Structures are given as structure tokens and as C-alpha cells.
Amino acid sequence: MAEQKATNITWHGGAIGRADREKLLGQKGATVWFTGLSGSGKSTIAVAAEAELLKRGRLAYVLDGDNVRHGLNKNLGFSPEDRTENIRRIGEVAKLFTESGVLVFTSFISPYRADRDSARELFEAGDFLEVYIEADVETCEGRDPKGLYKKARAGEIPEFTGISAPYEEPEKPELVVPTQSQTVEESVAQVVAFLEEKGYLDAPKG
Amino acid sequence: MAEQKATNITWHGGAIGRADREKLLGQKGATVWFTGLSGSGKSTIAVAAEAELLKRGRLAYVLDGDNVRHGLNKNLGFSPEDRTENIRRIGEVAKLFTESGVLVFTSFISPYRADRDSARELFEAGDFLEVYIEADVETCEGRDPKGLYKKARAGEIPEFTGISAPYEEPEKPELVVPTQSQTVEESVAQVVAFLEEKGYLDAPKG
């Protein structure tokens, strides 16, 4: 009897797929890829959008420097190769979350178009939404919530995006969030309304 | 007016934490770390347990070779360093899923005790559940669902766990699933019952 059982390693319950998880959650998984300068408002808006979605009974999760740089990517530095690998891993992890049915916000400067495009290429159409959190350097430097611009101007941070390293603006982002001309509340509402209009807050049909 | 708005990048909506996501999902996030030989039944049981949890309205997700080796870890080979890095990254990603509130099953042989212990160390107590999917080499070789043992015996796969590379059994796993003496259905029921008894299928209190 045990012999017979031992050969039985096939399950007949039917495989679960992404759509099943999405139906449970009442939403569609997607990666909402925030890009923009330091101080543009990426993390603030991502965290607040997560809160707003939760209020509506939807599951979102923010990937940012706090939970990625000190964990998964702690063995990466700031060389060009490491920066590219940093973004690649974030893209792959975001893809796994998307597959699980979660709405994942990635909150990283991700200054290079090529890196963002490489991340996009990992995804099926509609699963990757590039969102430009737009504010110019002067505005971001004026906010300087972490005092990083001050340090960069003092030469204490080499290759600081917007000061001594380039930021390549998105050419065809799915959404532009102009944080110079609207409040955080308005920016959050814009992001959530966008997701709602595009159907991400509804379960897949069928 | 725009000037004033531009400096307002603080959100007053209150931060969302793991417990909020878990309440939405009606469960507690955790990493259920399956370990065992090739052919022991890890993936079969993980996939079926996910299906069973979904039936109960709980969100689970399986990380396995299919979605990790060809994505996040595609730049890793099979050297000792790369094997260790492979397990490290899986641990870090599983931790992110756990933080998001998802019940994540990792389905990898993960033959070395030190690597599994390193993964465990990433987690808070109770967030990491090591589950030994137990079957001896003879049984697994008899099943050989992917024909890998045959290839390993023919010398076509170097350092094959159980044949030409060691498997270090867990010393204090949270659960042992004896797949030689019970059916897949019984193993799945055992895993789900364990999660239920330990409270993972309930939302956190408070």
C-alpha cells in the first residue's frame, strides 16, 4: 500500500493560475513603476496610494529602497553594472508580485531609459505601467526631504541624479504625475483614478 | 499657490503596515520553506496547497524553479557561491512576499542546512516555516518524474543531490511531510491543517 502511494505524486485538483488569485483579490496584478528625481514625491505618493487602495479593499505593496536595497540587493553597489542589476532584480521581483495578483508600486529613481525599458520588456503588455513622478531639479532641491541635494552640492555624494548624473525623462510613460502643480492628495487621487479607469481595480472577467 | 503646493510632499493619511494588509486578506503572511530531494513532491504539494488555500479564500503563491531560475536568478549558475546566492535571493524575495501578507511556498531542494539557516535568519520568529518534504533517494529515484535521476546515474548531471551531492536533512523543521507513507492529498491536507492550527489562516488580532 505504501509502495503504491509512493508512486502517486500527481495532483488532480487542477492548477491555480494568476486569474484565480486576481479573482480572489478583486483586482488585476500590475507593476506601477514610479520614476523621477529624488524628492519628486515617489515614495510619498506610493505609500499613500497603497493606503487609498487598501481603503477600497485592494491589495497593493510598495517596493522601495528601504525593503530592497538592504535586503535582496544589499550585495550591489553603485557602479553602472550594479545599478543595472539593481533595476533588473527589482523588475523581476515586481513581475513575481504581479503574477501573484498584487498591485506593486516600485519607487526608485531609475534614471536610465534603457534600464526602465529592460524592466518593461520582462512584462506582458498591460502589466507594466511607467509613471513619471514629475518635478524639476530646482523644485526637488527646494524640498530636499532627506538633505541629499545639500550633500550632493557639497560634493559628498558622487554621481547624484539631477546634479552630477543624468536623469532621462520617460518618453512614453503611461501616466505623468505633475507634483509641482498639484498636492500630494491630488497626485494620489490621479494615480488611483488611473488604475480604476484602466480596470486594474476589477477582477478579470470570465 | 503652486509654489506652496510644491513644498507639500508629506502625506497625512497614515502609513499602512503589514497588519493592515493581513487584515484585508484574512490571514498572516509567512514563508513556507519546502525542502527535500528532487522527486520528493515539493512542487506538487506546494501547487496543490495553494489551490486548497484559494478555495478557502486565502492568498498563497509558489516560488519555484520555473518562475525564479529563469527570471530573478537567471544570472546564477551552479557553483557553490551561486547556489548560496540563489537561496539567499529566494529568501529575500520570500520575505518581501511575507511582508506583503501573502503565504508564500518556496519549492527548492535547498540541500544545505547552512543556506536554509541563513534564509531563516532573515525572518522574524514565526514568519519562516521549514517544511521537510520527506522521501528517501530510492523512492524519489523510483518516481523520477523528470527523468533527472536517470540522467544523473548516466553521469549527465554532475553534483546531483542525493546521487553525487549531499542532501542535509533538516534538524528542527517546523513540519515533516512523509510522502512515502501518505498520498499527495494527505500531504496537502497536513500542510494546510498545520497552517490553520498555527493561526496563519486568521487575520491578526487587534
Boltz contact constraints between the chains, C-beta under 6 A:
constraints:
  - contact:
      token1: [A, 2]
      token2: [B, 181]
      max_distance: 6.0
  - contact:
      token1: [A, 5]
      token2: [B, 183]
      max_distance: 6.0
  - contact:
      token1: [A, 6]
      token2: [B, 139]
      max_distance: 6.0
  - contact:
      token1: [A, 6]
      token2: [B, 180]
      max_distance: 6.0
  - contact:
      token1: [A, 8]
      token2: [B, 183]
      max_distance: 6.0
  - contact:
      token1: [A, 9]
      token2: [B, 41]
      max_distance: 6.0
  - contact:
      token1: [A, 9]
      token2: [B, 44]
      max_distance: 6.0
  - contact:
      token1: [A, 9]
      token2: [B, 143]
      max_distance: 6.0
  - contact:
      token1: [A, 11]
      token2: [B, 44]
      max_distance: 6.0
  - contact:
      token1: [A, 11]
      token2: [B, 48]
      max_distance: 6.0
  - contact:
      token1: [A, 11]
      token2: [B, 184]
      max_distance: 6.0
  - contact:
      token1: [A, 13]
      token2: [B, 48]
      max_distance: 6.0
  - contact:
      token1: [A, 13]
      token2: [B, 51]
      max_distance: 6.0
  - contact:
      token1: [A, 16]
      token2: [B, 50]
      max_distance: 6.0
  - contact:
      token1: [A, 16]
      token2: [B, 51]
      max_distance: 6.0
  - contact:
      token1: [A, 16]
      token2: [B, 54]
      max_distance: 6.0
  - contact:
      token1: [A, 20]
      token2: [B, 54]
      max_distance: 6.0
  - contact:
      token1: [A, 41]
      token2: [B, 9]
      max_distance: 6.0
  - contact:
      token1: [A, 44]
      token2: [B, 9]
      max_distance: 6.0
  - contact:
      token1: [A, 44]
      token2: [B, 11]
      max_distance: 6.0
  - contact:
      token1: [A, 48]
      token2: [B, 11]
      max_distance: 6.0
  - contact:
      token1: [A, 48]
      token2: [B, 13]
      max_distance: 6.0
  - contact:
      token1: [A, 50]
      token2: [B, 16]
      max_distance: 6.0
  - contact:
      token1: [A, 51]
      token2: [B, 13]
      max_distance: 6.0
  - contact:
      token1: [A, 51]
      token2: [B, 16]
      max_distance: 6.0
  - contact:
      token1: [A, 54]
      token2: [B, 16]
      max_distance: 6.0
  - contact:
      token1: [A, 54]
      token2: [B, 20]
      max_distance: 6.0
  - contact:
      token1: [A, 61]
      token2: [B, 100]
      max_distance: 6.0
  - contact:
      token1: [A, 71]
      token2: [B, 92]
      max_distance: 6.0
  - contact:
      token1: [A, 72]
      token2: [B, 92]
      max_distance: 6.0
  - contact:
      token1: [A, 92]
      token2: [B, 71]
      max_distance: 6.0
  - contact:
      token1: [A, 92]
      token2: [B, 72]
      max_distance: 6.0
  - contact:
      token1: [A, 93]
      token2: [B, 93]
      max_distance: 6.0
  - contact:
      token1: [A, 100]
      token2: [B, 61]
      max_distance: 6.0
  - contact:
      token1: [A, 139]
      token2: [B, 6]
      max_distance: 6.0
  - contact:
      token1: [A, 143]
      token2: [B, 9]
      max_distance: 6.0
  - contact:
      token1: [A, 180]
      token2: [B, 6]
      max_distance: 6.0
  - contact:
      token1: [A, 181]
      token2: [B, 2]
      max_distance: 6.0
  - contact:
      token1: [A, 183]
      token2: [B, 5]
      max_distance: 6.0
  - contact:
      token1: [A, 183]
      token2: [B, 8]
      max_distance: 6.0
  - contact:
      token1: [A, 184]
      token2: [B, 11]
      max_distance: 6.0
